[in-house]
Amino acid sequence: MPTELRNAHYFVEAPVPPASNPAPVVGVLLQPTYGNLAPFGSQLLQANMVKFLESGGSRVVPIPLDAPEDVLDGLLRSVNGVAFMGGATNIIVEPDSPYFAQATRIFNYTLQANDAGDYFPLLGICLGHQLLLLMAGHDQHLMDNITFDSEDLSLPLDFAADAADARFVHAIPEQLRQPLQFEPLTDNQHHNGVTPDAFSRNRHLPSFFRVISTNLDRKGQPFVSTVEAFNYPIWGVQWHPERPLFEWSDEVNRSLEAIQVGQFVSSFFIEETKRSPHRFPSQSAELAALVYQDPITYTYALTNGSYAQMYFYPPYHQMQRFQ
């Protein structure tokens, strides 16, 4: 039986800056291409992530996985937050890949910026959620020796007993609280993940992240499904809030409530990015960085219906926007 959420009046919110930036920009870390997508470029951006962030009221900038550190630092000082999207990159087999290294730089920047009073939010979805747990846990073997049967699986959230203490939960609209607990509204597409036992045994994770929810896969194996950092504006969801809005495989729950949950997550995160004071050094630099200039490719058949559209990019040194 799912744990009932406590009433919101139990919640005491820590002070955060006002959401005073009306035009936030979110950076999304690109991923390496794979298989039959490789001929289109060396790195990719799923269009569902762009649409998801734009639907919450932001613009999007691609962050190359091979950008030099000085270029990355300049981008991070310009955008108002970063999102790690889901995807097929195998961070278990390739923990020392350029993708993992770039994600680690972004994660470390997020911690350092917030420690210095520079509010900078970070969101991880599916693979991005796993990245956050591996990095915060200082353990690249956190997901070893377990595989989940949770692809094409829609689930309600089994909230933790203290979930109502999380800012994320406090912000959930009242009309979605019961549906999220009792209806299969969250889209899961993962084989990897972190068990609650592995989470609790890790030396770092229990003091860094609050577990908001867990779930069971088809075989009854538990996994951590939603987290919020105690002292940083960092959130991870093992599920896909963007897919009910923008993907069209038959297995996706596109009910009104599932779509509203996705809209809530987008709006919640973008409201957090509005608290960041970052700006690009000039309007021309901002316009040159935005995803609007990039061509989009129809990839539904190429990905067996997993992704309707994608953006593809060459290696960093061949990207016109950085020349």
LOPALO-672527 format. One line per 5 residues: number of its first residue (from 1); their letters; for each residue x, y, z of C-alpha. Coordinates in pm, 1 decimal. Layout:
BEGIN
NUM = A = X Y Z  ...
This chain:
BEGIN
1 = MPTEL = 0.0 0.0 0.0  157.6 336.4 -98.2  247.3 573.5 181.6  -4.5 855.7 209.7  147.0 1200.5 162.6
6 = RNAHY = 127.3 1420.9 467.3  -54.7 1749.7 434.5  148.8 2038.5 299.4  128.3 2237.9 624.3  397.3 2011.2 771.0
11 = FVEAP = 642.1 2148.4 516.7  889.1 2425.1 602.1  1069.3 2561.3 297.3  1429.6 2677.0 318.8  1490.4 3028.6 187.0
16 = VPPAS = 1562.9 3041.3 -185.5  1617.9 3337.5 -418.9  1310.2 3482.4 -589.1  1217.9 3353.2 -935.1  1300.4 3687.6 -1092.6
21 = NPAPV = 1455.4 3584.7 -1426.3  1169.7 3586.2 -1681.5  1371.9 3433.8 -1966.3  1578.8 3140.3 -1837.7  1806.6 2929.1 -2054.4
26 = VGVLL = 1875.8 2563.9 -1971.2  2178.9 2370.6 -2087.9  2137.9 2005.2 -2184.1  2441.4 1777.7 -2193.6  2463.9 1599.3 -2528.6
31 = QPTYG = 2513.3 1223.0 -2548.9  2724.3 1011.5 -2784.8  2541.3 863.7 -3080.8  2517.2 487.6 -3119.3  2427.5 214.7 -3368.2
36 = NLAPF = 2235.8 329.3 -3673.6  2234.1 689.0 -3546.0  2612.7 725.2 -3565.9  2616.8 834.5 -3934.8  2417.4 1146.0 -3841.7
41 = GSQLL = 2683.5 1285.2 -3607.1  2895.9 1204.8 -3304.8  2657.1 1340.2 -3038.8  2283.3 1387.0 -3003.5  2008.0 1577.7 -2828.2
46 = QANMV = 1662.4 1426.0 -2796.0  1398.7 1668.2 -2920.1  1158.9 1556.7 -2647.4  1392.4 1713.0 -2391.3  1400.9 2043.2 -2578.0
51 = KFLES = 1021.9 2052.0 -2604.3  986.0 1946.8 -2240.2  1201.8 2233.0 -2113.8  1050.9 2484.5 -2354.5  701.7 2385.8 -2241.3
56 = GGSRV = 795.1 2498.2 -1890.2  902.4 2839.9 -2015.2  1273.0 2816.5 -2097.3  1503.7 2814.4 -2394.1  1764.3 2543.9 -2451.4
61 = VPIPL = 2136.5 2537.5 -2522.6  2318.1 2214.8 -2619.3  2631.8 2142.7 -2415.1  2885.2 1938.9 -2616.5  3014.8 1635.2 -2431.5
66 = DAPED = 3362.9 1713.2 -2567.3  3370.6 2089.6 -2507.3  3697.8 2203.5 -2345.4  3675.8 2298.9 -1980.2  3705.7 2673.1 -2045.9
71 = VLDGL = 3419.6 2658.8 -2298.1  3210.7 2449.0 -2061.6  3273.8 2692.6 -1778.2  3164.0 2982.1 -1998.4  2841.3 2802.8 -2087.5
76 = LRSVN = 2766.9 2715.2 -1725.5  2818.7 3077.5 -1619.3  2567.2 3178.5 -1888.7  2283.2 2926.8 -1854.6  2042.2 2915.0 -1561.0
81 = GVAFM = 2055.4 2542.2 -1495.1  2137.5 2209.7 -1658.0  1940.9 1895.5 -1739.3  2084.2 1546.3 -1787.4  1846.0 1362.5 -2020.6
86 = GGATN = 1768.6 992.9 -2039.7  1927.2 779.7 -2306.8  2119.1 468.5 -2408.6  2470.7 563.2 -2295.9  2609.2 280.3 -2082.4
91 = IIVEP = 2764.1 448.6 -1779.8  2827.2 111.1 -1614.7  3045.6 -22.1 -1896.1  3201.7 318.0 -1973.1  3238.9 505.7 -1641.8
96 = DSPYF = 3551.4 681.7 -1773.2  3390.4 802.9 -2095.7  3399.0 1168.2 -2210.0  3025.9 1180.9 -2135.9  3069.3 1079.4 -1772.5
101 = AQATR = 3367.1 1312.5 -1734.1  3171.1 1610.3 -1868.9  2872.8 1525.8 -1648.3  3105.4 1515.3 -1347.9  3241.7 1861.0 -1430.8
106 = IFNYT = 2886.1 1995.8 -1450.4  2791.7 1828.4 -1122.8  3098.3 1969.1 -946.8  3028.2 2314.7 -1087.6  2672.0 2292.9 -955.7
111 = LQAND = 2795.2 2215.0 -605.5  3061.3 2485.7 -609.6  2827.4 2750.2 -748.8  2558.0 2685.0 -491.1  2812.2 2667.8 -208.9
116 = AGDYF = 2921.8 3017.2 -316.1  2563.6 3147.9 -308.7  2512.8 3126.5 -687.2  2178.6 2944.9 -721.6  2211.4 2688.9 -1001.3
121 = PLLGI = 1965.2 2397.8 -1040.5  2028.2 2056.1 -1194.0  1778.5 1792.5 -1309.2  1849.6 1431.6 -1404.9  1600.7 1210.6 -1590.5
126 = CLGHQ = 1642.1 830.0 -1610.1  2008.6 795.1 -1715.7  2058.5 1145.6 -1577.3  1907.3 1037.0 -1245.3  2150.1 744.4 -1235.3
131 = LLLLM = 2437.9 979.9 -1312.3  2345.2 1198.1 -1016.0  2341.3 901.0 -779.3  2674.9 768.0 -903.0  2841.5 1107.9 -875.7
136 = AGHDQ = 2693.6 1203.5 -538.9  2767.7 853.8 -409.6  3131.2 861.7 -530.8  3078.7 504.8 -648.1  3079.4 402.3 -1012.5
141 = HLMDN = 2981.8 47.5 -912.5  2658.3 150.2 -741.4  2447.0 -17.0 -1010.8  2656.9 -329.5 -1062.8  2508.9 -679.1 -1039.2
146 = ITFDS = 2143.0 -590.4 -1086.2  1918.4 -548.7 -1389.8  1562.9 -420.6 -1368.1  1264.7 -534.9 -1571.5  1108.8 -192.2 -1602.1
151 = EDLSL = 1112.0 -97.8 -1968.0  776.3 18.6 -2106.6  637.3 13.7 -1752.1  406.8 283.3 -1615.6  384.7 306.8 -1237.0
156 = PLDFA = 242.3 515.1 -953.1  499.2 654.4 -710.2  545.1 484.2 -374.2  626.4 791.4 -166.8  863.4 771.9 129.7
161 = ADAAD = 723.9 843.9 474.8  891.6 1186.6 484.5  831.9 1273.4 117.8  615.0 1572.2 209.8  924.2 1742.9 350.2
166 = ARFVH = 1064.2 1774.1 -4.1  1018.2 2097.2 -198.3  936.2 1892.5 -507.8  646.6 1718.7 -333.8  526.8 2037.9 -168.2
171 = AIPEQ = 489.2 2188.5 -517.2  280.8 1902.5 -663.6  -65.7 2038.9 -746.7  -330.4 1907.7 -511.7  -528.5 1743.2 -792.2
176 = LRQPL = -224.7 1529.6 -889.4  -127.2 1403.0 -544.0  -370.0 1111.7 -527.3  -330.5 1011.8 -895.1  50.0 1005.7 -860.9
181 = QFEPL = 20.8 766.1 -567.7  -240.0 529.2 -705.7  -239.4 548.5 -1086.9  35.1 438.5 -1332.8  140.4 786.8 -1442.7
186 = TDNQH = 522.1 763.7 -1448.9  683.3 617.9 -1761.6  979.5 387.8 -1690.7  1227.3 281.3 -1958.6  1528.3 151.2 -1768.9
191 = HNGVT = 1727.2 -166.1 -1704.1  1977.8 -4.1 -1469.0  1905.2 169.0 -1141.7  1990.1 197.2 -773.4  1822.3 -19.6 -511.5
196 = PDAFS = 1714.3 137.2 -180.2  1957.3 -98.5 -5.9  2252.6 14.2 -220.1  2147.6 374.5 -160.4  2132.4 336.4 218.5
201 = RNRHL = 2461.5 143.4 238.3  2651.3 411.5 46.1  2858.9 641.3 268.1  2749.9 962.8 94.5  2402.6 929.2 -56.3
206 = PSFFR = 2179.3 927.1 256.1  2318.6 1262.8 367.4  2312.6 1414.4 17.9  1975.9 1305.0 -124.1  1634.1 1259.5 26.1
211 = VISTN = 1456.4 961.5 -129.8  1114.5 1092.4 -229.3  986.4 770.1 -383.3  1075.4 412.7 -469.0  914.3 161.8 -703.9
216 = LDRKG = 912.2 -208.3 -787.2  987.4 -351.5 -1130.0  788.8 -638.4 -1281.6  988.6 -890.7 -1076.6  936.9 -708.0 -748.5
221 = QPFVS = 1286.8 -560.3 -735.9  1287.8 -216.3 -569.4  1458.7 90.0 -715.0  1495.9 452.0 -607.9  1268.5 649.9 -838.5
226 = TVEAF = 1274.2 1014.8 -720.5  1531.8 1209.8 -518.6  1591.2 1566.0 -401.8  1918.0 1696.8 -260.1  1898.3 1822.3 97.3
231 = NYPIW = 2120.6 2126.0 49.1  2126.2 2185.7 -326.4  1864.8 2250.6 -598.0  1925.0 1908.3 -751.9  1652.7 1660.4 -847.2
236 = GVQWH = 1655.0 1317.1 -1007.2  1369.5 1111.2 -1149.1  1425.2 756.5 -1271.1  1105.1 792.6 -1474.8  1038.8 1000.6 -1786.6
241 = PERPL = 811.4 1303.4 -1735.1  876.6 1415.6 -2093.7  759.1 1103.0 -2276.2  381.1 1126.9 -2219.2  393.8 1473.9 -2372.8
246 = FEWSD = 619.1 1415.7 -2672.2  670.8 1046.5 -2758.9  428.7 819.4 -2941.7  506.3 453.9 -2877.6  197.8 253.3 -2784.9
251 = EVNRS = 321.7 174.6 -2433.1  329.6 536.9 -2313.5  46.5 643.1 -2083.5  -81.4 966.5 -2235.2  -376.3 1014.3 -2002.5
256 = LEAIQ = -464.6 1366.1 -1893.0  -307.7 1307.3 -1551.1  14.9 1160.7 -1696.3  51.2 1465.6 -1920.3  -19.6 1698.2 -1629.0
261 = VGQFV = 252.2 1527.0 -1423.7  501.9 1592.4 -1703.1  389.9 1952.8 -1725.7  431.3 1989.3 -1350.3  789.4 1858.2 -1352.8
266 = SSFFI = 883.3 2090.9 -1638.1  720.0 2392.6 -1474.6  873.4 2310.8 -1136.2  1227.2 2286.5 -1271.7  1200.5 2593.0 -1493.2
271 = EETKR = 1067.0 2794.8 -1199.9  1387.9 2694.2 -1020.7  1602.3 2812.2 -1313.4  1434.1 3152.9 -1289.0  1610.4 3192.2 -954.0
276 = SPHRF = 1949.9 3188.5 -1127.2  2096.3 3531.1 -1212.8  2320.4 3401.3 -1492.3  2324.8 3585.9 -1823.7  2513.3 3543.4 -2148.3
281 = PSQSA = 2779.9 3811.1 -2200.6  2583.0 3951.6 -2495.3  2261.2 3895.2 -2685.1  2458.0 3779.2 -2987.4  2636.3 3516.7 -2775.3
286 = ELAAL = 2302.0 3397.3 -2640.3  2141.7 3374.1 -2984.4  2442.7 3186.8 -3121.6  2418.2 2926.2 -2844.4  2045.3 2847.2 -2862.4
291 = VYQDP = 1913.4 2526.4 -3017.2  1675.7 2718.4 -3247.8  1938.0 2734.1 -3523.4  1991.8 2356.6 -3535.5  1824.6 2116.6 -3782.2
296 = ITYTY = 1602.3 1841.3 -3645.9  1582.1 1484.0 -3778.2  1282.3 1251.8 -3783.3  1403.8 939.5 -3600.2  1087.2 747.4 -3510.8
301 = ALTNG = 1158.9 450.9 -3741.6  1533.0 457.3 -3670.5  1470.2 417.7 -3296.7  1177.2 173.6 -3315.2  941.7 442.7 -3195.4
306 = SYAQM = 1145.0 546.0 -2890.6  1231.9 895.6 -3014.0  1026.3 1086.2 -3268.4  1293.7 1348.5 -3336.7  1655.8 1422.7 -3253.1
311 = YFYPP = 1921.6 1684.2 -3308.8  2264.3 1562.3 -3420.9  2598.9 1734.4 -3380.9  2958.1 1684.2 -3497.2  3252.9 1689.8 -3256.2
316 = YHQMQ = 3297.5 2017.5 -3070.3  3578.8 2146.6 -3290.3  3351.3 2119.8 -3596.6  3052.6 2302.1 -3445.9  3000.3 2633.6 -3621.7
321 = RFQ = 2854.5 2802.6 -3312.1  3192.8 2774.1 -3137.4  3414.3 2882.6 -3424.7
